[in-house]
Amino acid sequence: MKDAKSDRKPLLVTVLVFPGVRLLDVTGPIEVFATANDFGARYRVRTASPDGSDVVTASGTGLGVDLAVDQVGYVSDVVVVPGGPEWPSLVKDDALLDAVRALDDRSRRTASVCTGAFLLAAAGLLDGRTATTHWRSAGQLALRYPRVTVDTDALFVRDGRVMTSAGVSSGIDLSLALVEEHHGADVARAVAKDMVVFMQRPGGQSQFSVRTRTPHARQEMLRRVVDAVAEDPSANHTLAAMARRAGVSTRHVTRLFRDELGTTPAHYVEQIRMEAAQAMLEGSDDPMASVARRTGFGSAESLRRAFIRNLGITPGAYRARFRTTGGGVTAASGADAPQRNE
């Protein structure tokens, strides 16, 4: 599938870099486009910083820079705006925001990775659009920029000529989508296989995050109820049982959950059971029926439905993805090598 001698005009990708940028936000997309060139694509990738200076990333690794933003005299087919852990200070950097706007003005497609969405939002490029960012920062994005509609679960969002992606490695997902857009599914699939990544990951961001803890209950009776759920997710936590535990009516329990925790009793119980089941799947080889019984779901089928409903993947897929890497392939030799079956 290689096409090294092709005389097609290359697609131009400009990656903005700056002091404190997250390294993988930069290198993930670059690697996708570079690998695509091995399978018939033609990308030319260049890095640009606001003043043309080399930068030091958040991890302390230095990055060489090809040119300054004001030297970008061409129209980019894609501009990639990565993020950084210190985004609250980055969104106050006027020179950096001017660089974002300048690159966007000369771009057919502008895409952010992780908290790079904050730079797009601060530059006014997400007003009236739907966007995503890392699940941990999604609430802040919605709070700071109310003109942006934030999708907290999407791995990446395409809204017109602007794309935004979630945390760190989702920049690879977004870049693969761009390769597919430019060169078709076969090329994108070849890149994904070569990089040993999903072409399209099942599920959304919620599968990667620990659920945000609910607010602290002020009422003592409600604290008794939620503590009991957390202590033993497999116990009887029907609405009637919780009402008896609190010594109030079922209607009053429902009102307390709504007013103090912003949720319903049933939803709260399910989230606690989900977290317990996720922990068991990550740390044990117990059968699904046992996981379901010990976490309060009752049956393997009820567990499966809850995972599909909440995470978009099955319990088996979750276990395969989030178990320890100790189950991977390990090279062995001599007496320790496993015997082959001829």
HELIX and SHEET records of a PDB file:
HELIX    1   1 LEU A   23  ALA A   36  1                                  14    
HELIX    2   2 ASN A   37  PHE A   39  5                                   3    
HELIX    3   3 VAL A   69  GLN A   71  5                                   3    
HELIX    4   4 TRP A   87  LEU A   90  1                                   4    
HELIX    5   5 ASP A   94  ASP A  105  1                                  12    
HELIX    6   6 GLY A  116  ALA A  122  1                                   7    
HELIX    7   7 ALA A  138  ARG A  144  1                                   7    
HELIX    8   8 SER A  170  HIS A  183  1                                  14    
HELIX    9   9 ALA A  185  MET A  195  1                                  11    
HELIX   10  10 GLN A  205  PHE A  208  5                                   4    
HELIX   11  11 GLU A  220  GLU A  231  1                                  12    
HELIX   12  12 LEU A  239  ALA A  246  1                                   8    
HELIX   13  13 THR A  250  LEU A  256  1                                   7    
HELIX   14  14 PHE A  257  LEU A  261  3                                   5    
HELIX   15  15 PRO A  265  GLY A  283  1                                  19    
HELIX   16  16 MET A  288  ARG A  294  1                                   7    
HELIX   17  17 ALA A  300  LEU A  311  1                                  12    
HELIX   18  18 PRO A  315  PHE A  322  1                                   8    
HELIX   19  19 THR A  325  GLY A  327  5                                   3    
HELIX   20  20 GLY A  334  ASP A  336  5                                   3    
SHEET    1   A 7 LEU A  67  ALA A  68  0                                        
SHEET    2   A 7 TYR A  43  SER A  49  1                                        
SHEET    3   A 7 LEU A  11  LEU A  16  1                                        
SHEET    4   A 7 VAL A  78  VAL A  81  1                                        
SHEET    5   A 7 THR A 110  SER A 112  1                                        
SHEET    6   A 7 VAL A 162  SER A 165  1                                        
SHEET    7   A 7 PHE A 156  ASP A 159 -1                                        
SHEET    1   B 2 VAL A  55  VAL A  56  0                                        
SHEET    2   B 2 GLY A  62  LEU A  63 -1                                        
SHEET    1   C 2 THR A 130  ALA A 131  0                                        
SHEET    2   C 2 THR A 149  VAL A 150  1                                        
END                                                                             
